[in-house]
């Protein structure tokens, strides 16, 4: 079994297409940050195993999660409403984003804003979890600074992984800053009407510690989803 296959074994998705059901099944407010200690393997703080004075960096796995049986996982991600359509550069754009399954197969996403829940019940030396989040982009400018935390999930934490059947959708309250996350010379946020696009990003993560050596895995769902990302018009003052 390949490392990529291992990284997604815990996604409990039904392989048989389900009848379309047009309904919202969950919502989450990602603008409410959770105050907490750093979590082993996720937030950069790792508990040292007995007998280890420090951890050495081991292998870093990097790759893509691919769909099985050539299934096409189609989703639509859109900012369905914003608190204000007129914003100043450096201001905050806040509103509700909708992620809808518009394909024929179920999709599974992490759905807990608390990373402690995502690793609950796991051996801290062998962590496997999912991370996901919404990215805001202003067309013609670039990726905006996110003001929300990611979502987390694992098969050992009940309710932290969510299965969205065809026709179903979820909503999340998100917030971005009208400032470029990756400034590039010659690229800036322009005043006037612009299109705000929101995308879904998901990764399968692993963190293994053996003989005082920590190895990590990062597997993106880059080609797993076929996304439709309708834009929302905002005015930058």
PASEBA-1860 file (N, C-alpha, C; in nm, 3 decimals):
! residues 237
1> XXXXXXXX> 0.085/-0.120/0.000/0.000/0.000/0.000/0.088/0.124/0.000 ~ 0.059/0.220/-0.087/0.139/0.341/-0.095/0.112/0.432/0.024 ~ 0.206/0.526/0.047/0.188/0.618/0.159/0.065/0.704/0.140 ~ 0.033/0.739/0.015/-0.086/0.819/-0.010/-0.211/0.740/0.023 ~ -0.211/0.613/-0.013/-0.327/0.530/0.017/-0.344/0.515/0.168 ~ -0.232/0.501/0.239/-0.239/0.488/0.384/-0.295/0.614/0.448 ~ -0.262/0.726/0.388/-0.302/0.853/0.450/-0.451/0.877/0.446 ~ -0.522/0.806/0.361/-0.666/0.831/0.348/-0.752/0.710/0.385
9> XXXXXXXX> -0.690/0.611/0.451/-0.768/0.491/0.482/-0.881/0.519/0.579 ~ -0.869/0.626/0.654/-0.967/0.653/0.757/-1.081/0.741/0.710 ~ -1.088/0.775/0.581/-1.204/0.848/0.530/-1.317/0.748/0.504 ~ -1.414/0.747/0.591/-1.521/0.648/0.581/-1.630/0.698/0.488 ~ -1.606/0.688/0.359/-1.704/0.732/0.260/-1.770/0.612/0.195 ~ -1.899/0.620/0.173/-1.970/0.516/0.099/-1.928/0.524/-0.047 ~ -1.910/0.407/-0.109/-1.865/0.405/-0.248/-1.982/0.401/-0.345 ~ -2.100/0.376/-0.295/-2.216/0.370/-0.383/-2.286/0.505/-0.385
17> XXXXXXXX> -2.311/0.560/-0.508/-2.380/0.690/-0.513/-2.513/0.686/-0.440 ~ -2.542/0.794/-0.369/-2.668/0.804/-0.294/-2.764/0.898/-0.366 ~ -2.895/0.880/-0.346/-2.991/0.970/-0.409/-2.968/1.114/-0.365 ~ -2.988/1.207/-0.458/-2.966/1.348/-0.426/-3.067/1.398/-0.324 ~ -3.016/1.470/-0.223/-3.103/1.528/-0.121/-3.064/1.675/-0.106 ~ -3.154/1.763/-0.140/-3.124/1.906/-0.135/-3.151/1.959/0.004 ~ -3.049/1.958/0.089/-3.066/2.009/0.224/-2.932/2.045/0.284 ~ -2.936/2.142/0.378/-2.817/2.177/0.453/-2.804/2.081/0.570
25> XXXXXXXX> -2.682/2.031/0.594/-2.664/1.930/0.699/-2.579/1.980/0.815 ~ -2.510/2.092/0.800/-2.425/2.141/0.909/-2.383/2.284/0.884 ~ -2.343/2.351/0.992/-2.287/2.486/0.981/-2.185/2.506/1.092 ~ -2.092/2.597/1.071/-1.988/2.624/1.170/-1.947/2.770/1.160 ~ -1.915/2.830/1.273/-1.869/2.968/1.277/-1.718/2.966/1.298 ~ -1.642/2.992/1.192/-1.496/2.988/1.200/-1.436/3.121/1.243 ~ -1.520/3.221/1.264/-1.468/3.350/1.310/-1.449/3.352/1.461 ~ -1.500/3.251/1.529/-1.485/3.242/1.674/-1.365/3.153/1.705
33> XXXXXXXX> -1.252/3.214/1.732/-1.128/3.140/1.757/-1.136/3.066/1.891 ~ -1.078/2.947/1.893/-1.075/2.866/2.014/-0.941/2.884/2.082 ~ -0.941/2.932/2.208/-0.817/2.948/2.283/-0.777/2.812/2.341 ~ -0.655/2.769/2.308/-0.613/2.636/2.354/-0.462/2.624/2.348 ~ -0.412/2.521/2.415/-0.269/2.491/2.409/-0.239/2.431/2.273 ~ -0.111/2.438/2.235/-0.071/2.375/2.111/-0.089/2.225/2.122 ~ -0.126/2.164/2.011/-0.159/2.022/2.010/-0.046/1.943/1.945 ~ -0.006/1.828/2.003/0.102/1.750/1.945/0.079/1.718/1.799
41> XXXXXXXX> 0.180/1.744/1.716/0.174/1.706/1.575/0.095/1.799/1.488 ~ 0.017/1.892/1.546/-0.064/1.980/1.464/-0.019/2.124/1.475 ~ -0.003/2.174/1.594/0.032/2.313/1.616/0.180/2.335/1.645 ~ 0.262/2.234/1.622/0.405/2.254/1.634/0.465/2.212/1.767 ~ 0.383/2.172/1.864/0.435/2.128/1.993/0.423/1.977/2.002 ~ 0.536/1.907/2.017/0.536/1.762/2.022/0.585/1.715/2.159 ~ 0.510/1.624/2.221/0.551/1.568/2.348/0.668/1.473/2.324 ~ 0.777/1.493/2.395/0.894/1.408/2.378/0.869/1.268/2.433
49> XXXXXXXX> 0.893/1.165/2.353/0.880/1.028/2.404/0.983/1.003/2.514 ~ 0.953/0.907/2.599/1.044/0.874/2.709/1.180/0.835/2.653 ~ 1.286/0.894/2.712/1.422/0.863/2.669/1.475/0.954/2.561 ~ 1.392/1.047/2.509/1.435/1.139/2.402/1.454/1.279/2.460 ~ 1.574/1.333/2.445/1.600/1.470/2.488/1.553/1.571/2.385 ~ 1.550/1.530/2.260/1.499/1.613/2.153/1.459/1.524/2.038 ~ 1.384/1.579/1.945/1.341/1.504/1.827/1.419/1.549/1.705 ~ 1.465/1.454/1.627/1.534/1.483/1.503/1.433/1.481/1.389
57> XXXXXXXX> 1.460/1.561/1.286/1.371/1.566/1.171/1.395/1.445/1.081 ~ 1.287/1.372/1.056/1.297/1.256/0.969/1.246/1.286/0.829 ~ 1.187/1.187/0.768/1.138/1.198/0.631/1.012/1.285/0.628 ~ 1.001/1.368/0.526/0.880/1.446/0.503/0.814/1.396/0.375 ~ 0.695/1.337/0.390/0.622/1.288/0.274/0.535/1.396/0.215 ~ 0.532/1.406/0.084/0.455/1.511/0.017/0.396/1.452/-0.110 ~ 0.266/1.470/-0.129/0.204/1.415/-0.248/0.059/1.455/-0.259 ~ -0.015/1.383/-0.340/-0.155/1.413/-0.366/-0.242/1.294/-0.326
65> XXXXXXXX> -0.362/1.324/-0.279/-0.466/1.223/-0.258/-0.545/1.213/-0.387 ~ -0.557/1.092/-0.440/-0.627/1.072/-0.567/-0.758/0.997/-0.544 ~ -0.860/1.029/-0.622/-0.988/0.958/-0.607/-0.977/0.814/-0.652 ~ -1.058/0.726/-0.591/-1.058/0.586/-0.629/-1.161/0.561/-0.737 ~ -1.136/0.461/-0.819/-1.231/0.418/-0.923/-1.272/0.530/-1.017 ~ -1.181/0.627/-1.037/-1.207/0.739/-1.128/-1.333/0.817/-1.092 ~ -1.369/0.818/-0.964/-1.486/0.893/-0.922/-1.459/1.043/-0.933 ~ -1.557/1.117/-0.978/-1.545/1.262/-0.991/-1.618/1.327/-0.875
73> XXXXXXXX> -1.541/1.388/-0.784/-1.600/1.452/-0.667/-1.616/1.601/-0.697 ~ -1.737/1.638/-0.731/-1.765/1.776/-0.774/-1.829/1.855/-0.659 ~ -1.772/1.971/-0.632/-1.827/2.058/-0.528/-1.837/2.200/-0.580 ~ -1.929/2.274/-0.521/-1.943/2.417/-0.549/-1.915/2.491/-0.419 ~ -1.827/2.591/-0.426/-1.789/2.669/-0.309/-1.812/2.816/-0.342 ~ -1.898/2.882/-0.263/-1.934/3.021/-0.296/-1.966/3.100/-0.170 ~ -1.925/3.226/-0.169/-1.964/3.319/-0.064/-2.107/3.361/-0.096 ~ -2.202/3.308/-0.021/-2.343/3.330/-0.056/-2.394/3.463/-0.001
81> XXXXXXXX> -2.326/3.518/0.099/-2.361/3.653/0.144/-2.243/3.713/0.219 ~ -2.233/3.845/0.214/-2.130/3.917/0.288/-2.198/4.023/0.373 ~ -2.136/4.055/0.488/-2.197/4.153/0.578/-2.200/4.292/0.515 ~ -2.098/4.322/0.435/-2.093/4.452/0.366/-2.029/4.431/0.229 ~ -2.090/4.489/0.128/-2.038/4.477/-0.008/-1.941/4.589/-0.042 ~ -1.928/4.689/0.047/-1.833/4.799/0.026/-1.730/4.796/0.140 ~ -1.602/4.779/0.103/-1.498/4.762/0.202/-1.375/4.844/0.166 ~ -1.303/4.886/0.269/-1.179/4.960/0.248/-1.061/4.863/0.243
89> XXXXXXXX> -0.956/4.901/0.172/-0.835/4.820/0.168/-0.782/4.805/0.310 ~ -0.752/4.683/0.350/-0.709/4.655/0.486/-0.823/4.623/0.579 ~ -0.946/4.641/0.531/-1.063/4.608/0.612/-1.090/4.459/0.610 ~ -1.199/4.419/0.674/-1.234/4.279/0.685/-1.363/4.249/0.611 ~ -1.359/4.141/0.534/-1.479/4.095/0.466/-1.526/3.969/0.538 ~ -1.648/3.973/0.586/-1.701/3.862/0.665/-1.836/3.821/0.608 ~ -1.864/3.692/0.612/-1.991/3.644/0.562/-1.999/3.493/0.566 ~ -2.093/3.439/0.489/-2.121/3.297/0.491/-2.082/3.233/0.359
97> XXXXXXXX> -2.007/3.125/0.368/-1.967/3.050/0.250/-2.041/2.917/0.250 ~ -2.080/2.873/0.132/-2.152/2.746/0.118/-2.067/2.648/0.038 ~ -2.054/2.526/0.090/-1.988/2.417/0.019/-2.094/2.313/-0.012 ~ -2.120/2.293/-0.140/-2.228/2.203/-0.184/-2.171/2.089/-0.268 ~ -2.221/1.969/-0.244/-2.185/1.853/-0.324/-2.273/1.852/-0.448 ~ -2.215/1.883/-0.564/-2.292/1.888/-0.688/-2.261/1.769/-0.778 ~ -2.188/1.672/-0.723/-2.153/1.554/-0.800/-2.243/1.435/-0.771 ~ -2.196/1.316/-0.807/-2.273/1.194/-0.792/-2.222/1.104/-0.681
105> XXXXXXXX> -2.114/1.144/-0.614/-2.055/1.062/-0.510/-2.041/1.141/-0.381 ~ -2.047/1.074/-0.266/-2.028/1.143/-0.138/-1.887/1.202/-0.129 ~ -1.874/1.308/-0.052/-1.742/1.365/-0.023/-1.727/1.373/0.128 ~ -1.605/1.356/0.176/-1.578/1.361/0.319/-1.482/1.474/0.352 ~ -1.519/1.557/0.449/-1.436/1.671/0.486/-1.419/1.677/0.637 ~ -1.308/1.734/0.687/-1.294/1.758/0.831/-1.390/1.868/0.873 ~ -1.442/1.858/0.997/-1.547/1.954/1.034/-1.539/2.000/1.179 ~ -1.425/1.987/1.243/-1.410/2.037/1.380/-1.311/2.152/1.381
113> XXXXXXXX> -1.347/2.267/1.441/-1.252/2.378/1.452/-1.151/2.358/1.563 ~ -1.164/2.251/1.639/-1.076/2.224/1.753/-0.976/2.114/1.720 ~ -0.847/2.145/1.707/-0.747/2.042/1.674/-0.732/1.937/1.783 ~ -0.767/1.969/1.908/-0.759/1.870/2.014/-0.858/1.755/1.989 ~ -0.975/1.789/1.937/-1.074/1.686/1.905/-1.024/1.597/1.791 ~ -0.955/1.657/1.696/-0.911/1.583/1.578/-0.813/1.472/1.612 ~ -0.733/1.488/1.718/-0.634/1.385/1.752/-0.678/1.302/1.873 ~ -0.799/1.324/1.920/-0.849/1.254/2.038/-0.847/1.103/2.017
121> XXXXXXXX> -0.791/1.031/2.114/-0.791/0.885/2.108/-0.679/0.825/2.028 ~ -0.589/0.906/1.976/-0.479/0.853/1.895/-0.351/0.840/1.976 ~ -0.264/0.751/1.930/-0.130/0.740/1.984/-0.052/0.863/1.941 ~ 0.000/0.945/2.035/0.068/1.069/1.995/0.191/1.045/1.909 ~ 0.242/0.921/1.908/0.357/0.891/1.823/0.315/0.853/1.681 ~ 0.185/0.835/1.658/0.136/0.794/1.526/0.004/0.865/1.498 ~ 0.012/0.990/1.461/-0.107/1.071/1.437/-0.143/1.072/1.289 ~ -0.273/1.063/1.262/-0.325/1.077/1.126/-0.452/1.160/1.135
129> XXXXXXXX> -0.460/1.262/1.054/-0.578/1.349/1.060/-0.596/1.422/0.928 ~ -0.710/1.487/0.916/-0.743/1.567/0.800/-0.749/1.714/0.839 ~ -0.706/1.800/0.750/-0.720/1.944/0.769/-0.789/2.003/0.646 ~ -0.869/2.104/0.668/-0.936/2.170/0.557/-0.967/2.314/0.592 ~ -0.991/2.393/0.490/-1.023/2.533/0.516/-1.063/2.605/0.390 ~ -1.114/2.726/0.409/-1.161/2.809/0.299/-1.059/2.920/0.271 ~ -1.027/2.936/0.144/-0.932/3.038/0.100/-1.006/3.144/0.021 ~ -0.982/3.271/0.054/-1.043/3.381/-0.020/-0.946/3.441/-0.119
137> XXXXXXXX> -0.994/3.464/-0.241/-0.911/3.524/-0.345/-0.987/3.638/-0.410 ~ -0.920/3.750/-0.429/-0.978/3.863/-0.501/-0.925/3.858/-0.642 ~ -1.016/3.841/-0.739/-0.975/3.824/-0.878/-0.892/3.942/-0.925 ~ -0.781/3.911/-0.991/-0.692/4.015/-1.041/-0.592/4.065/-0.940 ~ -0.607/4.019/-0.814/-0.515/4.063/-0.709/-0.441/3.946/-0.649 ~ -0.513/3.851/-0.589/-0.448/3.735/-0.532/-0.517/3.685/-0.407 ~ -0.446/3.599/-0.336/-0.498/3.535/-0.216/-0.500/3.633/-0.100 ~ -0.614/3.636/-0.028/-0.629/3.727/0.084/-0.582/3.663/0.214
145> XXXXXXXX> -0.549/3.747/0.311/-0.512/3.700/0.444/-0.635/3.641/0.510 ~ -0.622/3.518/0.561/-0.733/3.452/0.628/-0.734/3.488/0.776 ~ -0.852/3.511/0.832/-0.867/3.544/0.973/-0.942/3.434/1.047 ~ -0.936/3.313/0.993/-1.003/3.199/1.057/-0.905/3.082/1.069 ~ -0.937/2.989/1.159/-0.857/2.870/1.179/-0.905/2.759/1.086 ~ -0.819/2.658/1.060/-0.862/2.544/0.978/-0.963/2.457/1.050 ~ -1.017/2.363/0.977/-1.102/2.258/1.032/-1.021/2.129/1.039 ~ -1.051/2.045/1.141/-0.975/1.923/1.164/-1.069/1.804/1.176
153> XXXXXXXX> -1.016/1.685/1.149/-1.096/1.565/1.165/-1.011/1.440/1.164 ~ -1.057/1.338/1.236/-0.991/1.207/1.232/-1.096/1.100/1.260 ~ -1.064/0.977/1.223/-1.162/0.870/1.241/-1.174/0.827/1.387 ~ -1.089/0.879/1.476/-1.097/0.843/1.617/-1.179/0.945/1.697 ~ -1.224/1.050/1.632/-1.303/1.153/1.699/-1.440/1.162/1.634 ~ -1.539/1.110/1.701/-1.675/1.106/1.645/-1.724/1.246/1.611 ~ -1.776/1.261/1.491/-1.833/1.387/1.449/-1.735/1.485/1.389 ~ -1.605/1.454/1.393/-1.507/1.548/1.339/-1.488/1.534/1.189
161> XXXXXXXX> -1.534/1.422/1.132/-1.536/1.404/0.987/-1.681/1.405/0.941 ~ -1.707/1.476/0.834/-1.844/1.494/0.785/-1.856/1.439/0.643 ~ -1.957/1.358/0.620/-1.985/1.307/0.486/-2.100/1.387/0.425 ~ -2.076/1.445/0.309/-2.177/1.524/0.239/-2.226/1.443/0.119 ~ -2.351/1.406/0.122/-2.409/1.328/0.012/-2.440/1.420/-0.106 ~ -2.455/1.364/-0.227/-2.493/1.446/-0.342/-2.618/1.528/-0.314 ~ -2.612/1.657/-0.347/-2.725/1.747/-0.326/-2.723/1.817/-0.192 ~ -2.644/1.769/-0.096/-2.638/1.831/0.035/-2.533/1.942/0.039
169> XXXXXXXX> -2.543/2.029/0.139/-2.443/2.133/0.152/-2.422/2.169/0.299 ~ -2.310/2.238/0.324/-2.277/2.289/0.456/-2.244/2.437/0.441 ~ -2.252/2.511/0.551/-2.216/2.653/0.548/-2.116/2.681/0.660 ~ -2.035/2.783/0.637/-1.938/2.825/0.738/-1.929/2.977/0.736 ~ -1.920/3.035/0.854/-1.898/3.179/0.864/-1.748/3.203/0.863 ~ -1.703/3.286/0.768/-1.560/3.307/0.748/-1.528/3.456/0.748 ~ -1.400/3.485/0.757/-1.356/3.624/0.758/-1.218/3.634/0.694 ~ -1.203/3.729/0.602/-1.075/3.754/0.536/-1.040/3.902/0.549
177> XXXXXXXX> -0.912/3.930/0.541/-0.866/4.068/0.542/-0.833/4.111/0.401 ~ -0.876/4.231/0.362/-0.846/4.280/0.227/-0.701/4.324/0.220 ~ -0.617/4.223/0.228/-0.473/4.240/0.222/-0.415/4.112/0.162 ~ -0.318/4.123/0.074/-0.264/4.005/0.007/-0.178/3.924/0.102 ~ -0.204/3.792/0.105/-0.125/3.706/0.190/0.017/3.691/0.137 ~ 0.031/3.691/0.004/0.162/3.677/-0.057/0.186/3.798/-0.148 ~ 0.235/3.908/-0.091/0.259/4.029/-0.173/0.362/4.002/-0.283 ~ 0.330/4.048/-0.401/0.418/4.035/-0.517/0.439/4.174/-0.576
185> XXXXXXXX> 0.564/4.211/-0.607/0.588/4.343/-0.666/0.501/4.365/-0.790 ~ 0.432/4.478/-0.792/0.347/4.511/-0.905/0.205/4.461/-0.892 ~ 0.178/4.381/-0.789/0.043/4.331/-0.769/-0.013/4.390/-0.640 ~ -0.132/4.445/-0.647/-0.192/4.508/-0.530/-0.344/4.501/-0.543 ~ -0.412/4.534/-0.435/-0.558/4.534/-0.436/-0.606/4.665/-0.497 ~ -0.684/4.652/-0.601/-0.733/4.770/-0.674/-0.868/4.814/-0.620 ~ -0.890/4.944/-0.623/-1.019/4.997/-0.582/-1.122/4.978/-0.693 ~ -1.246/4.976/-0.651/-1.354/4.955/-0.746/-1.418/4.818/-0.728
193> XXXXXXXX> -1.505/4.781/-0.820/-1.575/4.653/-0.811/-1.479/4.538/-0.842 ~ -1.491/4.431/-0.766/-1.406/4.314/-0.787/-1.481/4.187/-0.752 ~ -1.426/4.077/-0.796/-1.489/3.948/-0.772/-1.418/3.873/-0.660 ~ -1.492/3.833/-0.558/-1.438/3.755/-0.447/-1.470/3.608/-0.470 ~ -1.367/3.527/-0.474/-1.385/3.383/-0.496/-1.334/3.308/-0.373 ~ -1.406/3.204/-0.334/-1.366/3.122/-0.220/-1.342/2.980/-0.268 ~ -1.231/2.921/-0.223/-1.195/2.784/-0.261/-1.180/2.699/-0.136 ~ -1.203/2.569/-0.152/-1.185/2.472/-0.044/-1.050/2.403/-0.061
201> XXXXXXXX> -0.972/2.397/0.045/-0.843/2.328/0.044/-0.845/2.222/0.153 ~ -0.795/2.102/0.119/-0.795/1.991/0.213/-0.665/1.913/0.201 ~ -0.615/1.864/0.315/-0.494/1.783/0.315/-0.510/1.668/0.413 ~ -0.444/1.557/0.384/-0.432/1.446/0.478/-0.295/1.458/0.543 ~ -0.291/1.457/0.677/-0.167/1.481/0.750/-0.129/1.359/0.835 ~ 0.001/1.338/0.850/0.051/1.232/0.938/0.169/1.285/1.017 ~ 0.188/1.230/1.137/0.304/1.264/1.219/0.345/1.139/1.296 ~ 0.461/1.084/1.262/0.509/0.961/1.324/0.642/0.985/1.394
209> XXXXXXXX> 0.654/0.934/1.517/0.777/0.947/1.595/0.829/0.807/1.626 ~ 0.955/0.781/1.589/1.018/0.651/1.616/1.166/0.672/1.640 ~ 1.215/0.617/1.751/1.357/0.629/1.786/1.402/0.775/1.787 ~ 1.317/0.861/1.844/1.347/1.004/1.859/1.357/1.078/1.726 ~ 1.298/1.021/1.622/1.296/1.084/1.491/1.150/1.106/1.450 ~ 1.116/1.230/1.414/0.979/1.264/1.375/0.968/1.277/1.224 ~ 0.876/1.200/1.165/0.851/1.206/1.021/0.709/1.257/0.999 ~ 0.693/1.340/0.900/0.562/1.400/0.873/0.517/1.372/0.731
217> XXXXXXXX> 0.387/1.375/0.712/0.329/1.356/0.579/0.228/1.465/0.550 ~ 0.225/1.510/0.426/0.137/1.619/0.382/0.087/1.581/0.244 ~ -0.041/1.539/0.235/-0.095/1.492/0.109/-0.216/1.577/0.070 ~ -0.203/1.651/-0.037/-0.306/1.747/-0.078/-0.417/1.682/-0.160 ~ -0.535/1.739/-0.148/-0.649/1.698/-0.230/-0.656/1.785/-0.356 ~ -0.540/1.814/-0.411/-0.531/1.910/-0.520/-0.612/1.868/-0.642 ~ -0.607/1.740/-0.677/-0.679/1.691/-0.795/-0.794/1.598/-0.758 ~ -0.830/1.596/-0.631/-0.937/1.509/-0.584/-1.073/1.569/-0.614
225> XXXXXXXX> -1.083/1.701/-0.593/-1.210/1.770/-0.615/-1.209/1.846/-0.747 ~ -1.322/1.845/-0.813/-1.346/1.934/-0.926/-1.435/2.045/-0.872 ~ -1.377/2.165/-0.858/-1.447/2.274/-0.790/-1.509/2.373/-0.888 ~ -1.629/2.415/-0.853/-1.692/2.530/-0.916/-1.689/2.642/-0.812 ~ -1.636/2.760/-0.851/-1.617/2.868/-0.755/-1.678/2.999/-0.806 ~ -1.811/3.010/-0.801/-1.876/3.134/-0.845/-1.826/3.253/-0.763 ~ -1.815/3.368/-0.827/-1.763/3.487/-0.759/-1.877/3.570/-0.699 ~ -1.843/3.645/-0.596/-1.933/3.740/-0.532/-1.876/3.879/-0.554
233> XXXXX> -1.957/3.973/-0.597/-1.909/4.109/-0.628/-1.900/4.192/-0.499 ~ -1.783/4.253/-0.478/-1.766/4.348/-0.369/-1.706/4.475/-0.426 ~ -1.717/4.584/-0.352/-1.660/4.712/-0.395/-1.553/4.753/-0.296 ~ -1.431/4.775/-0.347/-1.320/4.818/-0.264/-1.308/4.969/-0.273 ~ -1.319/5.037/-0.159/-1.315/5.183/-0.157/-1.173/5.235/-0.140
END
